């Protein structure tokens, strides 16, 4: 036979125990509230490194050390001009050193290459800045672009895994790549308009799907041939 022992406390003792428990819980909650180390960082990269849309100059620097455009420079200028035209044509400025010489020749080749790519002459601006003849030629245009905060925050030790938390730069590379790949940054602010569906096309597609469904149902419900 199993016996149970009932232990009773006097009301005074029980009250002291409750007060002590409440006091301890209050201290613990105060410690948690005052402990800044428990504040969490945004886990999502899109929140820690949001992408913003800004407007400003986009520039490409071309060296004039060789006195003429090199094959890799021709490819770079061609891609740059195509990007400028696809972004909504704004005047493209060719800023060359005032010393002339090789930089003036490179600037002239750049202007000719821009015309070959379809950029009209009235959209090409030529300017000079104080620099020797061997200085770089800078081409630029103004457009909207997407960007995020700079990456490379190594303020914390990556080998410290005790805290089981992500590093400050978590998600930055992904966000930076997304910002670089956006074809039209303005769509991040206002989504592009969607063309309405043509009613005749929609009816034709629905009818085709309905015919396929009917044919499929007929083929599965027909009896198998008797051997």
GICORUR-V907374 format. One line per field, one symbol per residue. ss: DSSP state (H for helix, E for strand, C for the rest). psi: psi as a letter, one per 20 degrees, with the letter a starting at -180 (. if undefined). A space follows every 10 residues. Layout:
ss: ???
psi: ???
This chain:
ss: CCCCCCCCCC HHHHHHHHHH HHHHHHHHHH HHHHCHHHCC CCCCHHHHCC CEEEEEEEEE EECCCCCCCC HHHHHHHHHH HHHHHHCCCC CEEEEEECCC HHHHHHHHHH HHHHHHCCCC HHHEEEEEEC CCCCCCEEEE EEEEEEECCC CCCCCCCCCC CCCCCCCCCC CHHHHHHHHH HCCCHHHHCC CCCCCCCCHH HHHHHHHHHH HHHHHHHHHH HCCCCCC
psi: ppqppppqqq hgghgggggg ghgghggghh gghiohiipq qphphhhhmq pqprpappqp ppqkhiirpr ghhggggghg ghgghijopq pppooqqiic chhhgghghg ghhghhijpq hijppprqqo qrhjrqppqq rprqqqraqq rknkiqpiio jhilqqrhjp iggghhhghh ipgnhhihgo qqqpqqppgh gggggggghh gghghhhghh iqqqqp.
